[in-house]
Amino acid sequence: MARFAMVIDTKKCVGCMDCVVACKAENKVPEGFNRDWITTEARGKFPTVQMEIRTERCNHCGNPPCVHCCPTGASHVHDLGGVVLVYHDLCIGCKACLASCPYDARFIHPEGYADKCTFCIHRVEKGQDPACVSVCPTHCMYFGDLEDVHSMVSRLLAERKWYAIAPEAGTDPQLFYLV
């Protein structure tokens, strides 16, 4: 069974926001909201300061608290690749999933339901990459099946140093950052 993941090479990301724009266009994300965003973080003290630029989104957790706390079953794990999704027609907009997400990756759509990154599952089902991956000018984003040891995401994680955000939350995040 497939387990989809995304790997971001923080040494290549320049913060251009093409991924954010592609996501908004592909998924018709309303003005003022985002399913993904750019974060910059400076570490260290002068003269050894390092800056990291990274694109963030839903981590499509293997142990998703948003799914476990949803009172209606609107938040669920898709059969294909373990992608965490929301049935918009079942969502009552209670915000329990927003409160439970350690990645602050959800928002309430103006139409009243929780919304978030879907890894563009509608594209993946057609054999395409998520919109954000397909437009990245520096090719810093990789998407694939972790269960396939020959996939680019599996190879990169085996070959390079990496980290996930907030692994201590116990969510089993499927978004990884190469350093």
N, CA, C and O of each residue as an XYZ file, in Angstrom:
716
protein
N       0.839     -1.182      0.000
C       0.000      0.000      0.000
C       0.887      1.251      0.000
O       1.878      1.312      0.728
N       0.541      2.207     -0.789
C       1.324      3.437     -0.924
C       1.208      4.312      0.323
O       0.183      4.317      1.006
N       2.285      5.053      0.605
C       2.279      6.061      1.678
C       2.961      7.293      1.112
O       4.187      7.366      1.036
N       2.129      8.276      0.711
C       2.666      9.474      0.079
C       3.339     10.398      1.083
O       2.920     10.524      2.234
N       4.406     11.044      0.598
C       5.157     11.989      1.417
C       5.720     13.071      0.504
O       5.808     12.913     -0.714
N       6.093     14.169      1.138
C       6.742     15.255      0.420
C       8.070     15.551      1.110
O       8.161     15.556      2.337
N       9.085     15.794      0.309
C      10.412     16.133      0.796
C      10.775     17.490      0.202
O      10.641     17.711     -1.002
N      11.237     18.393      1.065
C      11.628     19.734      0.645
C      13.122     19.905      0.909
O      13.593     19.673      2.022
N      13.853     20.307     -0.108
C      15.287     20.564      0.041
C      15.461     22.027      0.446
O      15.340     22.924     -0.387
N      15.745     22.262      1.726
C      15.850     23.630      2.241
C      17.065     24.371      1.686
O      17.142     25.594      1.802
N      18.004     23.659      1.092
C      19.167     24.314      0.483
C      18.829     24.876     -0.895
O      19.572     25.700     -1.429
N      17.714     24.434     -1.473
C      17.309     24.900     -2.801
C      16.163     25.902     -2.770
O      16.023     26.700     -3.697
N      15.335     25.878     -1.717
C      14.159     26.760     -1.668
C      14.604     28.210     -1.527
O      15.404     28.538     -0.650
N      14.082     29.083     -2.398
C      14.435     30.505     -2.374
C      13.260     31.376     -1.909
O      13.365     32.602     -1.887
N      12.157     30.747     -1.542
C      11.014     31.511     -1.039
C      10.262     32.282     -2.099
O       9.652     33.305     -1.787
N      10.284     31.834     -3.328
C       9.662     32.569     -4.443
C       8.140     32.589     -4.383
O       7.504     33.441     -5.003
N       7.556     31.662     -3.645
C       6.105     31.535     -3.455
C       5.370     31.002     -4.680
O       4.142     31.079     -4.723
N       6.075     30.462     -5.680
C       5.395     29.850     -6.816
C       4.496     28.699     -6.352
O       3.417     28.496     -6.908
N       4.932     27.950     -5.341
C       4.133     26.838     -4.828
C       2.818     27.340     -4.222
O       1.772     26.713     -4.391
N       2.877     28.463     -3.525
C       1.687     29.044     -2.895
C       0.697     29.499     -3.961
O      -0.502     29.242     -3.860
N       1.210     30.173     -4.978
C       0.349     30.668     -6.057
C      -0.256     29.498     -6.838
O      -1.443     29.521     -7.162
N       0.545     28.486     -7.138
C       0.044     27.320     -7.876
C      -1.057     26.617     -7.104
O      -2.059     26.199     -7.685
N      -0.878     26.485     -5.803
C      -1.888     25.847     -4.958
C      -3.186     26.647     -4.974
O      -4.270     26.087     -5.136
N      -3.065     27.959     -4.806
C      -4.257     28.815     -4.795
C      -5.017     28.698     -6.113
O      -6.245     28.610     -6.117
N      -4.295     28.698     -7.225
C      -4.934     28.615     -8.542
C      -5.539     27.227     -8.779
O      -6.686     27.111     -9.211
N      -4.770     26.190     -8.498
C      -5.220     24.818     -8.747
C      -6.446     24.449     -7.908
O      -7.356     23.770     -8.383
N      -6.454     24.904     -6.665
C      -7.502     24.483     -5.721
C      -8.537     25.558     -5.426
O      -9.380     25.392     -4.544
N      -8.470     26.662     -6.168
C      -9.425     27.765     -5.997
C      -9.528     28.197     -4.529
O     -10.622     28.343     -3.984
N      -8.368     28.397     -3.908
C      -8.297     28.828     -2.510
C      -8.718     30.297     -2.450
O      -8.189     31.121     -3.196
N      -9.664     30.631     -1.570
C     -10.159     32.011     -1.517
C      -9.087     33.019     -1.102
O      -8.139     32.685     -0.391
N      -9.261     34.249     -1.560
C      -8.358     35.345     -1.213
C      -8.271     35.464      0.306
O      -9.281     35.382      1.004
N      -7.051     35.659      0.808
C      -6.841     35.811      2.243
C      -6.564     34.508      2.971
O      -6.322     34.517      4.178
N      -6.594     33.378      2.256
C      -6.346     32.066      2.860
C      -5.271     31.346      2.059
O      -5.061     31.644      0.883
N      -4.587     30.391      2.702
C      -3.549     29.601      2.033
C      -3.574     28.174      2.546
O      -3.818     27.929      3.727
N      -3.319     27.240      1.647
C      -3.139     25.840      2.028
C      -1.662     25.533      2.262
O      -1.319     24.537      2.898
N      -0.803     26.389      1.747
C       0.636     26.273      1.986
C       1.213     27.676      2.103
O       0.583     28.649      1.689
N       2.399     27.778      2.662
C       3.005     29.085      2.925
C       4.512     28.931      3.027
O       5.034     27.820      3.126
N       5.204     30.063      3.000
C       6.665     30.082      3.107
C       7.056     30.565      4.502
O       6.514     31.548      5.008
N       7.993     29.869      5.104
C       8.523     30.240      6.410
C      10.019     30.490      6.276
O      10.726     29.735      5.609
N      10.493     31.550      6.913
C      11.937     31.781      6.986
C      12.330     31.747      8.451
O      11.614     32.249      9.317
N      13.467     31.151      8.707
C      13.925     31.001     10.087
C      15.430     31.241     10.143
O      16.196     30.617      9.409
N      15.841     32.145     11.014
C      17.271     32.409     11.220
C      17.710     31.702     12.498
O      17.004     31.722     13.506
N      18.889     31.077     12.440
C      19.432     30.362     13.596
C      20.876     30.809     13.814
O      21.594     31.158     12.877
N      21.264     30.785     15.068
C      22.643     31.110     15.404
C      22.813     32.558     15.814
O      21.853     33.320     15.930
N      24.083     32.910     16.029
C      24.447     34.274     16.402
C      25.525     34.754     15.452
O      26.329     33.974     14.942
N      25.520     36.040     15.231
C      26.537     36.632     14.371
C      27.914     36.250     14.891
O      28.132     36.366     16.096
N      28.824     35.819     14.100
C      28.841     35.841     12.644
C      28.443     34.512     11.993
O      28.651     34.337     10.792
N      27.889     33.595     12.739
C      27.542     32.289     12.181
C      26.026     32.110     12.073
O      25.496     31.058     12.431
N      25.348     33.113     11.592
C      23.900     33.037     11.418
C      23.587     32.274     10.133
O      24.220     32.484      9.099
N      22.607     31.394     10.221
C      22.156     30.666      9.037
C      20.658     30.911      8.886
O      19.919     30.939      9.870
N      20.223     31.087      7.645
C      18.809     31.271      7.393
C      18.288     30.097      6.580
O      18.921     29.643      5.626
N      17.116     29.618      6.982
C      16.470     28.541      6.253
C      15.141     29.055      5.716
O      14.378     29.703      6.432
N      14.878     28.760      4.461
C      13.597     29.076      3.832
C      12.948     27.739      3.520
O      13.578     26.842      2.960
N      11.664     27.618      3.896
C      10.986     26.354      3.607
C       9.508     26.605      3.326
O       8.914     27.566      3.816
N       8.942     25.726      2.535
C       7.519     25.752      2.262
C       6.838     24.767      3.214
O       7.300     23.639      3.386
N       5.741     25.202      3.826
C       5.031     24.372      4.794
C       3.589     24.166      4.367
O       3.044     24.932      3.572
N       2.977     23.114      4.911
C       1.592     22.747      4.617
C       1.168     21.641      5.568
O       1.896     21.314      6.505
N       0.000     21.064      5.336
C      -0.435     19.902      6.106
C       0.630     18.821      5.987
O       1.200     18.619      4.915
N       0.895     18.133      7.081
C       1.918     17.089      7.104
C       1.362     15.703      6.787
O       2.111     14.727      6.804
N       0.080     15.596      6.500
C      -0.569     14.326      6.142
C      -0.091     13.199      7.059
O       0.445     12.182      6.620
N      -0.309     13.427      8.325
C       0.219     12.582      9.390
C      -0.250     11.135      9.316
O      -1.362     10.840      8.877
N       0.620     10.253      9.755
C       0.261      8.852      9.895
C      -0.622      8.625     11.111
O      -1.358      7.640     11.173
N      -0.550      9.527     12.072
C      -1.381      9.486     13.281
C      -2.032     10.866     13.427
O      -1.652     11.642     14.304
N      -3.015     11.174     12.565
C      -3.546     12.534     12.480
C      -4.545     12.888     13.588
O      -5.644     12.335     13.623
N      -4.178     13.799     14.487
C      -5.099     14.186     15.553
C      -6.371     14.843     15.015
O      -7.425     14.768     15.648
N      -6.276     15.480     13.862
C      -7.447     16.121     13.261
C      -8.512     15.101     12.883
O      -9.705     15.394     12.959
N      -8.099     13.922     12.482
C      -9.045     12.859     12.128
C      -9.644     12.262     13.399
O     -10.845     12.004     13.467
N      -8.799     12.047     14.398
C      -9.260     11.417     15.634
C     -10.266     12.283     16.388
O     -11.141     11.748     17.069
N     -10.162     13.602     16.283
C     -11.043     14.488     17.059
C     -12.286     14.935     16.298
O     -13.168     15.564     16.884
N     -12.376     14.627     15.020
C     -13.497     15.110     14.205
C     -14.797     14.419     14.625
O     -14.895     13.194     14.555
N     -15.790     15.192     15.058
C     -17.022     14.573     15.550
C     -17.940     14.016     14.462
O     -18.848     13.241     14.762
N     -17.716     14.402     13.201
C     -18.618     13.958     12.131
C     -17.990     12.971     11.164
O     -18.693     12.398     10.332
N     -16.668     12.758     11.255
C     -15.979     11.910     10.292
C     -15.605     12.646      9.025
O     -15.153     12.033      8.058
N     -15.791     13.978      9.018
C     -15.423     14.766      7.838
C     -13.928     14.676      7.576
O     -13.515     14.497      6.430
N     -13.121     14.795      8.601
C     -11.673     14.614      8.458
C     -11.412     13.120      8.423
O     -11.841     12.384      9.312
N     -10.715     12.683      7.407
C     -10.491     11.255      7.219
C      -9.190     11.013      6.463
O      -8.593     11.939      5.913
N      -8.765      9.762      6.445
C      -7.565      9.355      5.714
C      -8.014      8.658      4.440
O      -8.762      7.682      4.482
N      -7.554      9.164      3.318
C      -7.894      8.615      2.006
C      -7.215      7.267      1.829
O      -6.111      7.046      2.327
N      -7.875      6.379      1.125
C      -7.312      5.043      0.868
C      -6.030      5.110      0.045
O      -5.143      4.271      0.203
N      -5.933      6.102     -0.829
C      -4.754      6.220     -1.681
C      -3.672      7.021     -0.977
O      -3.792      8.237     -0.829
N      -2.637      6.358     -0.551
C      -1.452      7.017     -0.033
C      -1.541      7.602      1.357
O      -0.610      8.280      1.792
N      -2.640      7.360      2.077
C      -2.755      7.865      3.438
C      -2.891      9.372      3.530
O      -2.558      9.959      4.560
N      -3.376     10.014      2.465
C      -3.545     11.462      2.448
C      -4.720     11.848      3.350
O      -5.788     11.239      3.283
N      -4.518     12.857      4.189
C      -5.565     13.331      5.094
C      -6.429     14.352      4.351
O      -5.922     15.345      3.830
N      -7.729     14.096      4.310
C      -8.668     14.942      3.568
C      -9.859     15.333      4.434
O     -10.014     14.850      5.555
N     -10.704     16.222      3.893
C     -11.920     16.663      4.566
C     -13.093     16.525      3.603
O     -13.054     17.045      2.488
N     -14.145     15.814      4.042
C     -15.401     15.811      3.293
C     -16.102     17.119      3.627
O     -16.616     17.284      4.734
N     -16.125     18.044      2.683
C     -16.686     19.371      2.947
C     -18.151     19.317      3.349
O     -18.597     20.103      4.185
N     -18.901     18.398      2.761
C     -20.329     18.322      3.060
C     -20.618     17.751      4.448
O     -21.719     17.939      4.965
N     -19.655     17.058      5.063
C     -19.847     16.526      6.417
C     -19.315     17.457      7.507
O     -19.683     17.327      8.674
N     -18.456     18.390      7.123
C     -17.810     19.270      8.099
C     -18.816     20.299      8.623
O     -19.535     20.937      7.854
N     -18.847     20.442      9.951
C     -19.752     21.420     10.585
C     -19.008     22.679     11.014
O     -19.601     23.571     11.621
N     -17.734     22.759     10.710
C     -16.956     23.960     11.025
C     -16.726     24.172     12.511
O     -16.606     25.313     12.959
N     -16.664     23.099     13.280
C     -16.521     23.215     14.748
C     -15.123     23.639     15.178
O     -14.942     24.084     16.312
N     -14.143     23.514     14.310
C     -12.750     23.908     14.534
C     -11.963     22.986     15.462
O     -10.853     23.332     15.867
N     -12.505     21.835     15.804
C     -11.753     20.883     16.633
C     -10.478     20.461     15.917
O      -9.434     20.300     16.548
N     -10.558     20.282     14.614
C      -9.380     19.858     13.849
C      -8.331     20.964     13.808
O      -7.133     20.682     13.834
N      -8.767     22.211     13.746
C      -7.822     23.329     13.760
C      -7.066     23.352     15.078
O      -5.851     23.546     15.106
N      -7.794     23.154     16.168
C      -7.182     23.178     17.500
C      -6.223     22.010     17.702
O      -5.235     22.148     18.423
N      -6.492     20.872     17.086
C      -5.671     19.680     17.317
C      -4.423     19.616     16.450
O      -3.524     18.823     16.732
N      -4.345     20.429     15.405
C      -3.229     20.348     14.464
C      -2.011     21.110     14.979
O      -2.073     22.327     15.152
N      -0.893     20.401     15.230
C       0.313     21.091     15.706
C       1.023     21.880     14.613
O       2.002     22.570     14.897
N       0.552     21.795     13.370
C       1.204     22.464     12.247
C       0.431     23.694     11.780
O       0.851     24.369     10.840
N      -0.679     23.987     12.421
C      -1.509     25.152     12.057
C      -1.811     25.143     10.556
O      -1.726     26.170      9.883
N      -2.167     23.954     10.049
C      -2.287     23.757      8.610
C      -3.714     23.829      8.073
O      -3.938     23.567      6.891
N      -4.673     24.176      8.913
C      -6.071     24.226      8.466
C      -6.651     25.612      8.667
O      -6.153     26.408      9.463
N      -7.700     25.878      7.936
C      -8.450     27.123      8.096
C      -9.921     26.832      7.813
O     -10.255     25.824      7.192
N     -10.779     27.709      8.267
C     -12.194     27.567      7.955
C     -12.481     28.364      6.685
O     -12.347     29.588      6.646
N     -12.874     27.640      5.667
C     -13.216     28.230      4.373
C     -14.417     29.164      4.573
O     -15.266     28.890      5.421
N     -14.502     30.248      3.818
C     -15.642     31.153      3.953
C     -17.010     30.464      3.812
O     -18.023     30.988      4.277
N     -17.031     29.289      3.167
C     -18.291     28.547      3.048
C     -18.594     27.708      4.282
O     -19.621     27.030      4.324
N     -17.703     27.740      5.311
C     -18.003     27.128      6.600
C     -17.385     25.784      6.917
O     -17.690     25.214      7.964
N     -16.540     25.259      6.071
C     -15.921     23.962      6.341
C     -14.407     24.121      6.508
O     -13.818     25.097      6.044
N     -13.794     23.148      7.174
C     -12.340     23.134      7.327
C     -11.705     22.816      5.976
O     -12.190     21.957      5.239
N     -10.630     23.507      5.663
C      -9.935     23.303      4.397
C      -8.442     23.203      4.679
O      -7.963     23.692      5.702
N      -7.699     22.560      3.759
C      -6.283     22.310      3.951
C      -5.666     21.748      2.684
O      -6.367     21.484      1.707
N      -4.372     21.568      2.702
C      -3.661     20.910      1.612
C      -4.189     19.481      1.445
O      -4.470     18.782      2.419
N      -4.311     19.075      0.192
C      -4.756     17.713     -0.116
C      -3.675     16.909     -0.841
O      -3.944     15.819     -1.345
N      -2.458     17.447     -0.893
C      -1.397     16.879     -1.741
C      -1.918     16.796     -3.183
O      -1.427     15.993     -3.977
N      -2.911     17.627     -3.514
C      -3.544     17.619     -4.853
C      -3.877     16.186     -5.278
O      -3.513     15.750     -6.370
N      -4.565     15.473     -4.407
C      -4.884     14.072     -4.668
C      -5.603     13.898     -6.006
O      -5.473     12.854     -6.646
N      -6.355     14.907     -6.432
C      -7.043     14.837     -7.728
C      -6.037     14.778     -8.882
O      -6.322     14.177     -9.918
N      -4.885     15.387     -8.715
C      -3.822     15.312     -9.716
C      -3.045     14.004     -9.574
O      -2.728     13.354    -10.570
N      -2.742     13.625     -8.337
C      -1.976     12.407     -8.072
C      -2.707     11.180     -8.623
O      -2.079     10.267     -9.159
N      -4.034     11.164     -8.490
C      -4.827     10.046     -9.021
C      -4.689      9.920    -10.537
O      -4.936      8.850    -11.093
N      -4.297     10.998    -11.206
C      -4.085     10.992    -12.660
C      -2.617     10.781    -13.018
O      -2.246     10.857    -14.189
N      -1.775     10.513    -12.006
C      -0.359     10.291    -12.256
C       0.476     11.560    -12.309
O       1.631     11.525    -12.735
N      -0.101     12.691    -11.875
C       0.615     13.965    -11.887
C       1.141     14.284    -10.485
O       0.667     13.742     -9.487
N       2.118     15.165    -10.439
C       2.601     15.683     -9.165
C       1.615     16.714     -8.626
O       0.837     17.284     -9.391
N       1.638     16.961     -7.311
C       0.861     18.087     -6.782
C       1.267     19.373     -7.500
O       2.397     19.497     -7.970
N       0.342     20.328     -7.582
C       0.594     21.574     -8.315
C       1.847     22.276     -7.812
O       2.637     22.778     -8.613
N       2.042     22.318     -6.495
C       3.204     23.017     -5.934
C       4.513     22.416     -6.428
O       5.450     23.145     -6.752
N       4.579     21.101     -6.486
C       5.787     20.412     -6.933
C       6.033     20.682     -8.410
O       7.171     20.884     -8.832
N       4.958     20.684     -9.192
C       5.102     20.811    -10.644
C       5.592     22.182    -11.094
O       6.117     22.305    -12.201
N       5.434     23.220    -10.265
C       5.843     24.563    -10.691
C       7.136     25.054    -10.044
O       7.623     26.121    -10.419
N       7.695     24.345     -9.116
C       8.853     24.830     -8.373
C      10.044     25.080     -9.307
O      10.558     24.140     -9.912
N      10.487     26.345     -9.428
C      11.573     26.645    -10.367
C      12.935     26.120     -9.915
O      13.822     25.934    -10.748
N      13.121     25.877     -8.616
C      14.407     25.371     -8.138
C      14.378     23.854     -7.943
O      15.385     23.259     -7.560
N      13.245     23.239     -8.200
C      13.082     21.790     -8.046
C      13.474     21.324     -6.648
O      14.157     20.313     -6.481
N      13.024     22.084     -5.647
C      13.355     21.736     -4.262
C      12.300     20.831     -3.627
O      12.482     20.372     -2.500
N      11.210     20.572     -4.331
C      10.108     19.791     -3.774
C      10.009     18.448     -4.486
O      10.076     18.365     -5.713
N       9.849     17.400     -3.684
C       9.742     16.047     -4.218
C       8.523     15.383     -3.594
O       8.251     15.558     -2.407
N       7.796     14.624     -4.395
C       6.601     13.939     -3.928
C       6.667     12.497     -4.394
O       7.075     12.215     -5.521
N       6.263     11.586     -3.518
C       6.269     10.185     -3.925
C       5.835      9.256     -2.818
O       5.338      9.678     -1.774
N       6.036      7.989     -3.077
C       5.601      6.907     -2.201
C       6.765      6.445     -1.325
O       7.769      5.938     -1.825
N       6.618      6.625     -0.032
C       7.661      6.174      0.909
C       7.817      4.664      0.926
O       8.887      4.158      1.262
N       6.772      3.940      0.570
C       6.832      2.474      0.567
C       7.655      1.935     -0.597
O       8.079      0.779     -0.575
N       7.880      2.755     -1.603
C       8.695      2.380     -2.754
C      10.129      2.818     -2.478
O      10.434      4.009     -2.529
N      11.002      1.874     -2.191
C      12.391      2.207     -1.840
C      13.144      2.855     -2.998
O      14.197      3.458     -2.791
N      12.615      2.735     -4.211
C      13.253      3.336     -5.379
C      12.705      4.725     -5.698
O      13.217      5.392     -6.597
N      11.674      5.175     -4.978
C      11.117      6.508     -5.232
C      12.134      7.562     -4.813
O      12.991      7.320     -3.963
N      12.022      8.731     -5.424
C      12.950      9.820     -5.105
C      12.842     10.215     -3.640
O      13.859     10.497     -3.008
N      11.625     10.242     -3.080
C      11.497     10.638     -1.676
C      12.198      9.638     -0.764
O      12.862     10.037      0.193
N      12.061      8.361     -1.045
C      12.734      7.342     -0.225
C      14.251      7.443     -0.358
O      14.976      7.340      0.632
N      14.718      7.642     -1.570
C      16.164      7.739     -1.790
C      16.750      8.966     -1.111
O      17.805      8.880     -0.483
N      16.074     10.117     -1.230
C      16.580     11.339     -0.593
C      16.642     11.188      0.925
O      17.613     11.614      1.550
N      15.625     10.594      1.513
C      15.612     10.426      2.970
C      16.680      9.437      3.432
O      17.172      9.533      4.556
N      17.035      8.494      2.575
C      18.085      7.528      2.908
C      19.482      8.133      2.754
O      20.414      7.742      3.456
N      19.620      9.088      1.832
C      20.936      9.628      1.497
C      21.304     10.922      2.223
O      22.488     11.212      2.395
N      20.327     11.690      2.643
C      20.594     13.021      3.186
C      20.108     13.148      4.621
O      19.260     12.380      5.076
N      20.659     14.129      5.325
C      20.146     14.470      6.646
C      18.824     15.191      6.455
O      18.657     15.973      5.519
N      17.886     14.919      7.354
C      16.566     15.520      7.240
C      15.942     15.676      8.625
O      16.433     15.125      9.610
N      14.857     16.433      8.677
C      14.076     16.558      9.897
C      12.607     16.735      9.528
O      12.275     17.078      8.393
N      11.753     16.501     10.486
C      10.319     16.784     10.367
C       9.988     17.786     11.465
O      10.665     17.839     12.492
N       8.953     18.571     11.245
C       8.550     19.553     12.246
C       7.712     18.870     13.326
O       6.805     18.095     13.023
N       8.019     19.161     14.561
C       7.280     18.685     15.741
C       7.055     17.174     15.774
O       5.924     16.734     15.977
N       8.092     16.377     15.581
C       7.891     14.922     15.669
C       7.481     14.484     17.077
O       6.882     13.424     17.260
N       7.813     15.316     18.064
C       7.453     14.991     19.450
C       5.945     15.006     19.682
O       5.470     14.514     20.706
N       5.189     15.570     18.735
C       3.723     15.583     18.858
C       3.138     14.191     18.622
O       1.960     13.962     18.898
N       3.947     13.264     18.117
C       3.484     11.892     17.915
C       2.552     11.717     16.730
O       1.796     10.747     16.672
N       2.597     12.642     15.789
C       1.672     12.604     14.655
C       2.174     11.795     13.458
O       1.405     11.520     12.537
N       3.439     11.414     13.458
C       4.050     10.715     12.329
C       3.914     11.541     11.051
O       3.284     11.097     10.091
N       4.510     12.759     11.030
C       4.388     13.640      9.870
C       5.032     13.046      8.615
O       6.038     12.340      8.692
N       4.441     13.341      7.473
C       4.926     12.841      6.197
C       5.435     13.986      5.303
O       5.395     13.909      4.075
N       5.902     15.024      5.951
C       6.532     16.151      5.276
C       7.927     16.270      5.883
O       8.070     16.451      7.092
N       8.957     16.168      5.037
C      10.331     16.088      5.506
C      11.169     17.191      4.873
O      10.958     17.567      3.720
N      12.120     17.702      5.642
C      12.977     18.799      5.200
C      14.420     18.338      5.164
O      14.961     17.901      6.179
N      15.044     18.433      4.005
C      16.458     18.099      3.857
C      17.290     19.279      4.311
O      16.948     20.431      4.047
N      18.394     18.986      5.002
C      19.294     20.052      5.461
C      20.678     19.882      4.869
O      21.570     20.685      5.143
